[in-house]
């Protein structure tokens, strides 16, 4: 608390501790204001009463705005009690009960102090009275509010006791949610089992597809190898066919040559016979002697026939050997061609069989791919449905949690309101109990006169050189366990 200038040069305001916490009674202050003012006027001291809340503010502000009283500045001290320990008088408005306490006056203090009267006293008193009236009205409204809050508190306590006494019924929403959750869990388990089964089937199908793919690749490789072998064999067959055609051409040429040589031989033989016949005729005509020409002709003929037979045998044997050789080669080539044709037919049958197997494998692969796609689609749809159901379940749980949280917040707000009402009721009950306990308490005000030799007054006015009394006022006030001191 700041130290204010004393109302009188010879007065000092000090605070002394008060051993009892006393709340303020506005009604008692109002009752005391009319009587203490006349008593304090005897000593030239103005003691208007104010509320405890505005006491220190008005005391600090009135020191600066107070008038001159006998050349000295007096502060408007709100609620300051003047008295003496022996003799003493009590004029405190802060601690006075509904009755007026007895006043003891020190006769030595009744001497006039040459104090002037402040012209603003009446206006200040009027303001203080109006302020006291407004504070009394506010206090009455506070009392009404306390009663109303007590009634509400009792009503809430009754409701709370009734609610506490009631047995909480089990809600039907939670079993429904639990049943719905259990159903969704079962559906989710079924979906997971189906998904596991479909995953196993998918893995099996993928394994089959891989196996068929490997088989298909192996068959393709075999087909390529067989096609290469077929090309090679075809080249060999073509070359063998060309060799056969050449050999057939050679056989035909040799046959033609044999026929030609046979024709030439027959022609030469006829010519030779014709020439031999002509010669014999000529000999018969020219030779008149009897020669045995038949024998000579027979010998020559036998020789030529022997030569022709040898030549024919040699030619026939050579042609026969050549023909046999060509026949054996043709037979060999025919066998090889037949074998090649058989191999080609086998290869063609194998190719057709492999092509049919490839077509079957392709169809199986297409069917497996379609089944895999359908299984994936079904799995995705099932997973989406399960996720949607889980999301719905989570939303329902979230809504239930929000409802529970909202109900809990409402309950907490009700409890907070009840607690605030309890605290406010307890506060007002303490105030009322303090008012009841404060009745009959005697305030203590000590006034001591101390001589002070001062030659100069306030505002430059010269005072008498005679010693003037110095008044020491000690006041202690307590509000909410706080001590206020004024010097």
C-alpha positions as CSV (number, residue, x, y, z in Angstrom):
1,X,0.0,0.0,0.0
2,X,1.5,3.4,-0.9
3,X,2.0,5.9,1.8
4,X,-0.3,8.9,1.5
5,X,0.3,12.3,3.0
6,X,-1.1,12.6,6.5
7,X,-4.4,14.5,6.9
8,X,-2.8,16.7,9.6
9,X,0.9,17.5,10.0
10,X,0.7,16.2,13.5
11,X,-1.3,13.1,12.7
12,X,0.2,9.8,11.6
13,X,-1.8,6.9,10.3
14,X,-0.4,3.4,11.1
15,X,-1.8,-0.1,10.8
16,X,-1.8,-2.5,13.6
17,X,-2.7,-6.2,13.2
18,X,-6.2,-7.4,13.9
19,X,-6.5,-10.8,15.3
20,X,-10.0,-11.6,13.9
21,X,-11.1,-11.7,10.3
22,X,-14.3,-9.6,10.2
23,X,-16.4,-9.2,7.0
24,X,-18.0,-5.8,6.2
25,X,-21.6,-5.0,7.1
26,X,-22.9,-2.3,4.8
27,X,-26.1,-1.9,6.8
28,X,-24.1,-1.2,10.0
29,X,-22.0,1.3,8.2
30,X,-25.0,3.0,7.0
31,X,-26.5,3.2,10.5
32,X,-23.2,4.5,11.9
33,X,-22.6,7.2,9.3
34,X,-25.1,9.7,10.8
35,X,-23.9,9.5,14.4
36,X,-20.2,9.3,14.0
37,X,-20.1,12.4,11.8
38,X,-21.3,14.6,14.7
39,X,-18.9,13.1,17.2
40,X,-16.0,13.5,14.8
41,X,-17.0,17.0,14.0
42,X,-16.2,18.0,17.6
43,X,-12.6,17.4,16.9
44,X,-12.7,18.7,13.3
45,X,-12.3,15.2,11.8
46,X,-14.6,14.1,9.0
47,X,-15.2,10.3,9.0
48,X,-17.7,9.4,6.3
49,X,-18.5,5.7,5.9
50,X,-17.9,3.7,2.7
51,X,-17.8,0.1,1.7
52,X,-14.8,-2.0,2.4
53,X,-14.2,-2.3,-1.4
54,X,-13.8,1.5,-2.0
55,X,-12.3,2.4,1.3
56,X,-8.6,2.6,0.4
57,X,-9.3,4.2,-3.1
58,X,-11.4,7.0,-1.6
59,X,-8.9,7.6,1.2
60,X,-6.0,8.0,-1.2
61,X,-8.0,10.2,-3.6
62,X,-9.6,12.4,-1.0
63,X,-6.2,13.4,0.5
64,X,-5.5,15.3,-2.7
65,X,-9.0,16.8,-3.1
66,X,-9.8,17.6,0.5
67,X,-10.4,21.2,1.7
68,X,-8.5,23.2,4.2
69,X,-9.5,22.7,7.8
70,X,-7.8,25.2,10.1
71,X,-4.9,25.4,7.7
72,X,-4.4,21.7,7.6
73,X,-5.3,19.3,4.8
74,X,-7.6,16.5,5.9
75,X,-8.2,13.4,3.9
76,X,-11.6,11.8,3.7
77,X,-10.9,8.7,5.7
78,X,-13.4,6.1,4.9
79,X,-14.1,3.7,7.7
80,X,-11.3,5.0,9.9
81,X,-12.2,4.6,13.6
82,X,-11.1,7.2,16.1
83,X,-10.8,6.3,19.8
84,X,-8.4,6.0,22.7
85,X,-7.3,3.1,24.6
86,X,-8.0,4.9,28.0
87,X,-10.3,6.8,27.5
88,X,-11.3,5.9,24.0
89,X,-14.2,6.0,21.6
90,X,-15.1,3.7,18.8
91,X,-16.4,5.0,15.5
92,X,-15.4,2.3,13.0
93,X,-18.0,1.7,10.4
94,X,-16.1,-1.4,9.1
95,X,-16.6,-3.5,12.2
96,X,-19.8,-2.2,13.9
97,X,-22.7,-4.6,14.2
98,X,-26.3,-3.8,14.0
99,X,-26.2,-2.0,17.5
100,X,-24.3,1.2,18.3
101,X,-21.4,0.6,20.6
102,X,-20.7,2.9,23.6
103,X,-18.5,5.8,23.1
104,X,-15.9,7.0,25.7
105,X,-14.6,10.6,25.1
106,X,-11.3,11.9,26.3
107,X,-12.0,15.4,27.7
108,X,-8.5,16.6,26.9
109,X,-9.2,16.0,23.2
110,X,-12.3,18.3,23.1
111,X,-10.3,21.5,22.9
112,X,-10.7,23.1,19.5
113,X,-7.8,22.8,17.1
114,X,-8.6,25.9,15.0
115,X,-9.8,23.7,12.1
116,X,-11.7,25.0,9.2
117,X,-14.7,23.2,7.8
118,X,-14.5,21.7,4.3
119,X,-17.4,23.1,2.1
120,X,-17.6,19.8,0.1
121,X,-18.6,17.8,3.1
122,X,-22.4,17.8,2.4
123,X,-21.8,16.8,-1.3
124,X,-19.5,14.0,-0.3
125,X,-21.9,12.8,2.4
126,X,-24.7,12.7,-0.2
127,X,-22.6,10.7,-2.6
128,X,-21.7,8.3,0.1
129,X,-25.3,7.8,1.1
130,X,-26.3,7.1,-2.5
131,X,-23.4,4.7,-2.8
132,X,-24.4,3.0,0.4
133,X,-28.0,2.7,-0.9
134,X,-26.8,1.2,-4.2
135,X,-24.5,-1.2,-2.3
136,X,-27.3,-2.2,-0.1
137,X,-29.5,-2.8,-3.1
138,X,-26.7,-4.9,-4.7
139,X,-26.3,-6.8,-1.5
140,X,-30.1,-7.5,-1.4
141,X,-29.9,-8.8,-5.0
142,X,-26.9,-10.9,-4.1
143,X,-29.0,-12.4,-1.2
144,X,-31.8,-13.1,-3.6
145,X,-29.4,-14.6,-6.0
146,X,-28.0,-16.8,-3.2
147,X,-31.4,-18.0,-2.3
148,X,-32.3,-18.7,-5.9
149,X,-29.0,-20.6,-6.4
150,X,-29.5,-22.5,-3.1
151,X,-33.0,-23.6,-4.4
152,X,-31.4,-24.6,-7.7
153,X,-28.7,-26.4,-5.9
154,X,-31.2,-28.3,-3.8
155,X,-33.2,-29.1,-6.9
156,X,-30.0,-30.4,-8.6
157,X,-29.0,-32.3,-5.5
158,X,-32.4,-33.9,-5.4
159,X,-32.2,-34.8,-9.1
160,X,-28.7,-36.1,-8.6
161,X,-29.8,-38.3,-5.7
162,X,-32.7,-39.6,-7.7
163,X,-30.4,-40.4,-10.6
164,X,-27.9,-42.0,-8.3
165,X,-30.7,-44.0,-6.7
166,X,-32.1,-45.2,-9.9
167,X,-30.6,-48.4,-11.3
168,X,-29.1,-47.6,-14.7
169,X,-31.0,-49.7,-17.3
170,X,-28.9,-51.4,-19.9
171,X,-29.2,-49.7,-23.3
172,X,-30.4,-51.7,-26.2
173,X,-28.1,-49.9,-28.6
174,X,-24.9,-51.6,-27.4
175,X,-26.2,-55.2,-27.9
176,X,-27.4,-54.2,-31.4
177,X,-23.9,-52.8,-32.1
178,X,-22.3,-55.9,-30.7
179,X,-24.5,-58.2,-32.8
180,X,-23.9,-56.1,-35.9
181,X,-20.1,-56.2,-35.1
182,X,-20.2,-59.9,-34.6
183,X,-22.1,-60.4,-37.9
184,X,-19.5,-58.2,-39.7
185,X,-16.7,-60.1,-38.0
186,X,-18.2,-63.4,-39.2
187,X,-18.6,-62.1,-42.7
188,X,-15.1,-60.8,-42.5
189,X,-13.8,-64.2,-41.4
190,X,-15.8,-65.8,-44.3
191,X,-14.3,-63.3,-46.7
192,X,-10.8,-63.9,-45.3
193,X,-11.3,-67.7,-45.7
194,X,-12.6,-67.2,-49.2
195,X,-9.7,-65.0,-50.0
196,X,-7.3,-67.5,-48.6
197,X,-8.9,-70.3,-50.6
198,X,-8.9,-68.1,-53.7
199,X,-5.3,-67.2,-53.1
200,X,-4.4,-70.9,-52.9
201,X,-6.4,-71.6,-56.1
202,X,-4.7,-68.6,-57.7
203,X,-1.3,-69.9,-56.7
204,X,-2.2,-73.4,-58.0
205,X,-3.5,-71.9,-61.3
206,X,-0.4,-69.8,-61.6
207,X,1.7,-72.9,-61.0
208,X,-0.3,-74.8,-63.7
209,X,0.0,-71.8,-66.0
210,X,3.8,-71.8,-65.5
211,X,4.0,-75.5,-66.1
212,X,1.9,-75.2,-69.3
213,X,3.9,-72.3,-70.3
214,X,7.1,-74.3,-69.9
215,X,5.6,-77.2,-71.7
216,X,4.4,-74.8,-74.5
217,X,7.9,-73.4,-74.7
218,X,9.4,-76.9,-74.8
219,X,6.9,-77.9,-77.5
220,X,7.7,-74.8,-79.5
221,X,11.4,-75.6,-79.2
222,X,10.8,-79.2,-80.3
223,X,8.7,-77.9,-83.2
224,X,11.4,-75.6,-84.2
225,X,13.9,-78.4,-84.0
226,X,11.6,-80.7,-86.0
227,X,11.0,-78.0,-88.6
228,X,14.8,-77.6,-88.9
229,X,15.1,-81.4,-89.3
230,X,12.3,-81.3,-91.8
231,X,14.0,-78.7,-93.8
232,X,17.2,-80.7,-93.8
233,X,15.4,-83.9,-94.7
234,X,13.5,-82.0,-97.4
235,X,16.8,-80.9,-98.8
236,X,18.1,-84.5,-98.7
237,X,14.8,-85.7,-100.3
238,X,15.1,-83.1,-103.0
239,X,18.7,-84.0,-103.7
240,X,17.8,-87.7,-103.7
241,X,14.9,-87.0,-106.1
242,X,17.2,-85.1,-108.3
243,X,19.7,-87.9,-108.2
244,X,16.9,-90.4,-109.0
245,X,15.8,-88.2,-111.9
246,X,19.4,-88.1,-113.2
247,X,19.7,-91.9,-112.8
248,X,16.4,-92.4,-114.6
249,X,17.6,-90.2,-117.3
250,X,20.8,-92.1,-117.5
251,X,19.0,-95.4,-117.5
252,X,16.8,-94.1,-120.3
253,X,19.8,-92.9,-122.2
254,X,21.6,-96.2,-121.7
255,X,18.5,-98.1,-122.8
256,X,18.2,-96.0,-125.8
257,X,21.9,-96.5,-126.5
258,X,21.5,-100.3,-126.1
259,X,18.6,-100.3,-128.4
260,X,20.5,-98.1,-130.9
261,X,23.5,-100.4,-130.7
262,X,21.3,-103.5,-131.0
263,X,19.7,-101.9,-134.0
264,X,23.1,-101.1,-135.5
265,X,24.3,-104.6,-134.7
266,X,21.3,-106.2,-136.4
267,X,21.7,-103.8,-139.4
268,X,25.4,-104.7,-139.6
269,X,24.5,-108.3,-139.3
270,X,22.0,-108.1,-142.1
271,X,24.5,-106.1,-144.2
272,X,27.1,-108.7,-143.5
273,X,24.8,-111.5,-144.4
274,X,23.7,-109.7,-147.5
275,X,27.3,-109.1,-148.5
276,X,28.2,-112.7,-147.8
277,X,25.2,-113.8,-149.9
278,X,26.2,-111.5,-152.7
279,X,29.8,-112.7,-152.5
280,X,28.7,-116.3,-152.7
281,X,26.6,-115.6,-155.8
282,X,29.5,-113.8,-157.4
283,X,31.7,-116.7,-156.6
284,X,29.3,-119.1,-158.0
285,X,29.0,-117.0,-161.1
286,X,32.7,-116.1,-161.5
287,X,34.2,-119.3,-160.2
288,X,33.6,-122.0,-162.6
289,X,35.6,-124.5,-160.6
290,X,34.1,-126.6,-158.0
291,X,35.1,-125.0,-154.7
292,X,33.6,-125.8,-151.4
293,X,32.4,-122.2,-150.7
294,X,29.7,-123.3,-148.3
295,X,32.2,-124.6,-145.9
296,X,34.2,-121.4,-146.1
297,X,31.1,-119.3,-145.7
298,X,30.1,-121.4,-142.8
299,X,33.4,-120.9,-141.1
300,X,33.4,-117.2,-141.8
301,X,29.8,-117.0,-140.6
302,X,30.7,-119.0,-137.6
303,X,33.6,-116.7,-136.8
304,X,31.5,-113.5,-137.3
305,X,28.7,-115.1,-135.3
306,X,31.2,-115.9,-132.5
307,X,32.6,-112.4,-132.6
308,X,29.1,-111.0,-132.6
309,X,28.0,-113.3,-129.8
310,X,31.1,-112.3,-127.8
311,X,30.4,-108.6,-128.5
312,X,26.8,-109.1,-127.6
313,X,27.6,-111.0,-124.5
314,X,30.1,-108.4,-123.4
315,X,27.7,-105.6,-124.2
316,X,24.8,-107.4,-122.5
317,X,26.9,-108.2,-119.5
318,X,28.2,-104.6,-119.3
319,X,24.7,-103.2,-119.8
320,X,23.3,-105.8,-117.4
321,X,25.8,-104.9,-114.7
322,X,25.2,-101.3,-115.3
323,X,21.4,-101.9,-115.2
324,X,21.7,-104.0,-112.1
325,X,23.8,-101.3,-110.4
326,X,21.4,-98.6,-111.5
327,X,18.5,-100.8,-110.3
328,X,20.1,-101.4,-107.0
329,X,20.8,-97.7,-106.6
330,X,17.2,-96.9,-107.7
331,X,15.9,-99.5,-105.2
332,X,18.1,-97.9,-102.5
333,X,17.0,-94.5,-103.4
334,X,13.4,-95.7,-103.5
335,X,13.8,-97.1,-100.0
336,X,15.5,-94.0,-98.8
337,X,12.7,-91.9,-100.4
338,X,10.1,-94.2,-98.9
339,X,11.7,-93.9,-95.4
340,X,12.0,-90.1,-95.9
341,X,8.4,-89.9,-96.9
342,X,7.4,-92.0,-93.8
343,X,9.5,-89.7,-91.6
344,X,8.0,-86.7,-93.2
345,X,4.5,-88.2,-92.6
346,X,5.4,-88.9,-89.0
347,X,6.8,-85.4,-88.6
348,X,3.6,-84.0,-90.2
349,X,1.5,-86.1,-87.9
350,X,3.6,-85.0,-84.9
351,X,3.3,-81.4,-86.0
352,X,-0.5,-81.7,-86.4
353,X,-0.7,-83.4,-83.0
354,X,1.5,-80.7,-81.4
355,X,-0.6,-78.0,-83.0
356,X,-3.7,-79.6,-81.6
357,X,-2.1,-79.8,-78.2
358,X,-0.9,-76.2,-78.5
359,X,-4.5,-75.1,-79.3
360,X,-5.8,-77.1,-76.4
361,X,-3.2,-75.6,-74.1
362,X,-4.0,-72.1,-75.4
363,X,-7.6,-72.6,-74.8
364,X,-6.8,-73.9,-71.3
365,X,-4.6,-71.0,-70.7
366,X,-7.3,-68.6,-71.8
367,X,-9.8,-70.3,-69.5
368,X,-7.4,-70.2,-66.6
369,X,-6.7,-66.5,-67.3
370,X,-10.4,-65.8,-67.4
371,X,-10.9,-67.8,-64.2
372,X,-8.0,-65.9,-62.6
373,X,-9.4,-62.5,-63.7
374,X,-12.8,-63.5,-62.4
375,X,-11.3,-64.7,-59.1
376,X,-9.4,-61.4,-58.8
377,X,-12.5,-59.4,-59.5
378,X,-14.5,-61.4,-57.0
379,X,-11.7,-61.0,-54.4
380,X,-11.5,-57.3,-55.1
381,X,-15.3,-56.9,-54.8
382,X,-15.3,-59.0,-51.6
383,X,-12.5,-56.9,-50.2
384,X,-14.2,-53.7,-51.2
385,X,-17.5,-54.9,-49.6
386,X,-15.6,-55.9,-46.4
387,X,-13.8,-52.5,-46.3
388,X,-17.1,-50.8,-46.8
389,X,-18.7,-52.8,-44.0
390,X,-15.7,-52.1,-41.8
391,X,-15.9,-48.4,-42.6
392,X,-19.7,-48.4,-41.8
393,X,-18.9,-50.2,-38.6
394,X,-16.1,-47.7,-37.7
395,X,-18.5,-44.8,-38.5
396,X,-21.1,-46.4,-36.3
397,X,-18.6,-46.9,-33.5
398,X,-17.4,-43.3,-34.0
399,X,-20.9,-42.0,-33.8
400,X,-21.5,-44.1,-30.7
401,X,-18.3,-42.7,-29.2
402,X,-19.3,-39.2,-30.1
403,X,-22.7,-39.7,-28.4
404,X,-21.0,-41.1,-25.3
405,X,-18.5,-38.2,-25.3
406,X,-21.4,-35.7,-25.7
407,X,-23.3,-37.3,-22.9
408,X,-20.2,-37.4,-20.8
409,X,-19.5,-33.7,-21.6
410,X,-23.1,-32.8,-20.7
411,X,-22.8,-34.8,-17.4
412,X,-19.4,-33.0,-16.8
413,X,-21.0,-29.6,-17.5
414,X,-23.8,-30.4,-15.1
415,X,-21.3,-31.5,-12.5
416,X,-19.3,-28.3,-13.1
417,X,-22.5,-26.2,-12.7
418,X,-23.3,-28.1,-9.5
419,X,-19.7,-27.6,-8.2
420,X,-19.8,-23.9,-9.1
421,X,-23.2,-23.5,-7.4
422,X,-21.8,-25.4,-4.4
423,X,-18.8,-23.1,-4.3
424,X,-20.9,-19.9,-4.7
425,X,-23.4,-21.1,-2.1
426,X,-20.5,-21.9,0.3
427,X,-19.1,-18.5,-0.3
428,X,-22.3,-16.7,0.4
429,X,-22.9,-19.0,3.4
430,X,-19.5,-17.9,4.7
431,X,-20.4,-14.3,4.1
432,X,-23.7,-14.7,6.0
433,X,-22.0,-16.6,8.8
434,X,-19.3,-13.9,8.9
435,X,-22.1,-11.3,9.2
436,X,-23.7,-13.3,12.0
437,X,-20.3,-13.8,13.8
438,X,-19.4,-10.1,13.4
439,X,-22.3,-8.9,15.4
440,X,-21.2,-7.6,18.8
441,X,-17.6,-7.3,18.0
442,X,-15.9,-4.2,19.4
443,X,-13.5,-2.4,17.1
444,X,-10.3,-1.1,18.5
445,X,-9.1,2.5,17.7
446,X,-6.1,4.0,19.5
447,X,-5.7,7.8,19.5
448,X,-2.6,9.3,21.1
449,X,-1.7,12.9,21.4
450,X,2.0,13.6,20.8
451,X,3.3,17.1,21.1
452,X,4.7,18.5,17.9
453,X,6.5,21.9,17.6
454,X,5.8,23.0,14.2
455,X,6.2,26.6,13.1
456,X,4.8,26.3,9.5
457,X,1.5,25.0,8.4
458,X,0.1,23.9,5.2
459,X,0.1,26.2,2.2
460,X,2.5,28.6,3.8
461,X,0.3,29.8,6.7
462,X,2.3,30.7,9.8
463,X,1.0,28.9,12.9
464,X,1.5,29.7,16.5
465,X,4.7,28.8,18.2
466,X,2.9,27.0,20.9
467,X,3.1,23.2,20.9
468,X,0.3,21.6,19.0
469,X,-0.8,18.1,19.7
470,X,0.2,15.3,17.3
471,X,-2.5,12.7,16.8
472,X,-1.4,9.1,16.0
473,X,-4.2,7.0,14.4
474,X,-3.6,3.2,14.0
475,X,-6.1,1.4,11.9
476,X,-6.1,-2.3,10.8
477,X,-8.5,-3.7,8.3
478,X,-8.6,-7.2,6.8
479,X,-10.3,-8.3,3.6
480,X,-9.9,-11.8,2.2
481,X,-6.8,-12.5,4.5
482,X,-5.1,-9.3,3.2
483,X,-3.8,-6.6,5.5
484,X,-4.0,-3.0,4.5
485,X,-1.9,-0.4,6.3
486,X,-2.0,3.4,6.1
487,X,0.6,5.7,7.6
